[in-house]
Amino acid sequence: MAESTITEASLKSALIERLNATHVEVTDMSALTLTEGGCGQSFTTLIVSPQFAGLNSLKRHRTVNAALKTEIAAIHAWSAKCQTPEEWEKDKAKHGDASAKPPMDGTVDGKVEGVEA
C-alpha cells in the first residue's frame, strides 16, 4: 500500500476551497501517537463555514464527508467539529481560545486511546 500524501495542510486547503470555510484547524493525531506499527493518518478538525447554516449536525458531517470523499477514504480515522461563523464566535466568546481547537475526543492527554507510546 502506498504511503498517503494527506497532510494537515492539504486537508485545510481542501476544506477552505470546497466548503468556503472561514476558519479551519486540523490536527494530525497520528503525529502525536505514531510509533512503529501505529496506524497513522488520524485527523481531528474544527471547520467553520457559512455553508453549515440551517443544517443539523448530521447534515453538516455529510457535507464535509462528501467534500473530502477521496481524502477520508485514504485515512484511518477522522473527526470533525462543524460550526457556522456565528456559532464559532459565540463559542470563542464563551470559552475563550479553548474552543478554537479541534475536538480531542478519543484521546487521553492528547494521545489516541489504545495506541501505545
Order of alpha helices (4+ residues) and beta strands (2+ residues): alpha-beta-alpha-beta-alpha-alpha-beta-alpha-beta-beta
